[in-house]
Amino acid sequence: MEPKYLEEILHYLKKHFNIDENAEVTMETNPGTVDKTKLKQFKETGINRISIGIQSFDEAELKFLTRIHDKQTAMQTVYNAAEIGFKNISVDLIFNLPNQTKEKWIANLETAITLPIKHLSAYSLILERGTILNKLVLDKKVTMQDDDYDADLYETTIDFLLSKGFYQYEVSNFTKTGYECVHNNAYWRYRDYLSFGTSSHSFMDGKRWWNYSSLKKYISEIELNNHAIMNSEIISKEQKHDEYVMLALRSSGLDLNEYKTLFSEEWINKSYPYLKMLQKENLIELNQSIIKLTSKGYAVCDEILKNIL
């Protein structure tokens, strides 16, 4: 995507919406697709946060992931972004790749923290239906590591990054103080958000709607109806409660004062014995103001949420 194209989009947004002059404006990119000149042009359009999809610094892992970049290109992309003035830089990494040792994963993390980054997202490799990797696994050409190993790498990630001055504010996200992703926090704190483009989802005033994924269909619907909404749903009271709790526990914790202004205390009272058990097992922090997962709790987050909701 050319910088001029993004500049046009940002211009239209500013023309039709009241946008804070200090608003966080994030762009995602991959190493090997942007040079220093292009990064500078993106910054001049108003982009002030950049998220770089590195995934790995290990050459064999990059080849397995069919990435077009190598370790040096990945590192240079981060340095280039910092040199032209991006102060808010995030990188994405993937762990639990087939044959990935703990030493290899720690080496990835060690490389990342030597770079001028403020934020790091670490995701466990998951199988998606219809992907090449899924077919390789089904054909027994690739063997995935088991869940216990995945959990061990995840806990290693948390311990390592916390020891290096990052803190965890969501299951997969780590940041230096003051650099939490505003965009992502809007989801995790159950705030309203408005989205544009194919497949995009919006959420506002208790209603969720999403657009057509086909570009051709999207454009024809805009021309016919002035919108491209494929479907929508009204969020029920029960759904709102469960989504709110799930998102809060996945991120920086359930603020009990805010919770009590939105819902009754029935769920808390009913869940209290289970919450106390989780506290005893050092899976959550529990006091008068917050319920928050510990590092150990984050590792079994999905199981806790399944039991608690």
WOSULQUI-V474943 format. One record per backbone hydrogen bond with DSSP energy under -1.0 kcal/mol. NH is the residue of the N-H (numbers start at 0). CO is the residue of the C=O. E is the energy in kcal/mol with one decimal. If there is no record, write none. Layout:
nh	co	e
NH	CO	E
NH	CO	E
This chain:
nh	co	e
5	1	-1.4
6	2	-2.5
7	3	-1.9
8	4	-1.8
9	5	-2.7
10	6	-2.2
11	7	-2.1
12	8	-2.2
13	9	-2.4
14	10	-1.9
15	11	-1.9
16	12	-1.9
18	16	-1.0
22	19	-2.1
26	48	-2.0
28	50	-2.5
32	29	-1.6
38	34	-2.3
39	35	-2.2
40	36	-1.9
41	37	-2.4
42	38	-2.3
43	39	-2.0
44	40	-1.1
45	42	-1.3
46	41	-1.5
47	24	-2.0
48	24	-1.9
49	87	-2.1
50	26	-2.7
51	89	-3.0
52	28	-2.7
53	51	-1.8
54	91	-3.3
55	53	-1.9
61	57	-2.6
62	58	-2.0
63	59	-2.2
64	60	-2.3
65	62	-1.2
66	61	-2.4
73	69	-2.2
74	70	-2.5
75	71	-2.7
76	72	-2.1
77	73	-1.5
78	74	-2.3
79	75	-3.0
80	76	-2.1
81	77	-2.2
82	78	-2.7
83	79	-1.8
84	81	-1.2
85	80	-2.5
89	49	-2.9
90	118	-1.6
91	51	-2.2
92	120	-2.7
93	54	-2.5
94	122	-2.5
99	96	-2.3
104	100	-2.0
105	101	-2.6
106	102	-2.1
107	103	-1.8
108	104	-2.1
109	105	-2.9
110	106	-2.2
111	107	-2.2
112	108	-2.2
114	111	-1.5
116	114	-2.4
117	88	-2.8
118	88	-1.4
119	173	-2.9
120	90	-2.7
121	171	-2.6
122	92	-2.6
124	94	-2.4
130	127	-1.8
134	130	-1.8
135	131	-2.3
136	132	-2.2
137	133	-2.5
138	134	-2.4
139	136	-1.6
140	135	-2.9
141	135	-1.3
149	145	-2.0
150	146	-2.6
151	147	-2.0
152	148	-2.4
153	149	-2.1
154	150	-2.5
155	151	-2.1
156	152	-2.2
157	153	-2.2
158	154	-2.6
159	155	-2.6
160	156	-2.6
161	157	-2.5
162	158	-1.6
164	161	-1.1
165	160	-2.2
166	174	-2.5
168	172	-1.6
169	172	-1.1
170	249	-1.7
172	169	-1.2
173	119	-2.6
174	166	-2.4
175	117	-2.8
178	175	-1.9
184	180	-2.3
185	181	-1.3
187	183	-2.2
188	184	-2.1
189	186	-1.8
190	185	-3.0
192	202	-2.8
198	211	-1.8
199	196	-1.4
201	208	-2.9
202	192	-2.7
203	206	-2.7
206	203	-1.5
207	232	-2.8
208	201	-2.0
209	230	-2.2
210	199	-2.0
211	227	-1.9
217	213	-2.8
218	214	-2.6
219	215	-2.1
220	216	-2.6
221	217	-2.2
222	218	-2.3
223	219	-2.2
224	220	-3.5
225	221	-1.8
229	209	-2.9
230	209	-1.4
232	207	-2.7
234	205	-2.8
239	235	-2.8
240	236	-2.1
241	237	-2.4
242	238	-2.7
243	239	-2.4
244	240	-2.5
245	241	-2.6
246	242	-2.6
247	243	-2.2
248	244	-2.6
249	245	-1.9
252	247	-2.3
253	290	-3.2
255	288	-2.1
258	254	-2.7
259	255	-2.3
261	257	-1.0
262	258	-2.7
268	264	-2.6
269	265	-2.4
270	266	-2.5
271	267	-1.0
274	270	-2.6
275	271	-2.7
276	272	-1.8
277	273	-2.3
278	274	-2.3
279	275	-2.4
280	276	-1.8
281	278	-1.7
282	277	-3.1
284	291	-4.0
286	289	-1.9
290	253	-1.5
291	284	-2.4
293	282	-2.1
297	293	-2.5
298	294	-1.0
299	296	-1.2
300	297	-1.5
303	299	-2.2
304	300	-2.7
305	301	-2.2
306	302	-2.0
307	303	-2.6
308	304	-1.8
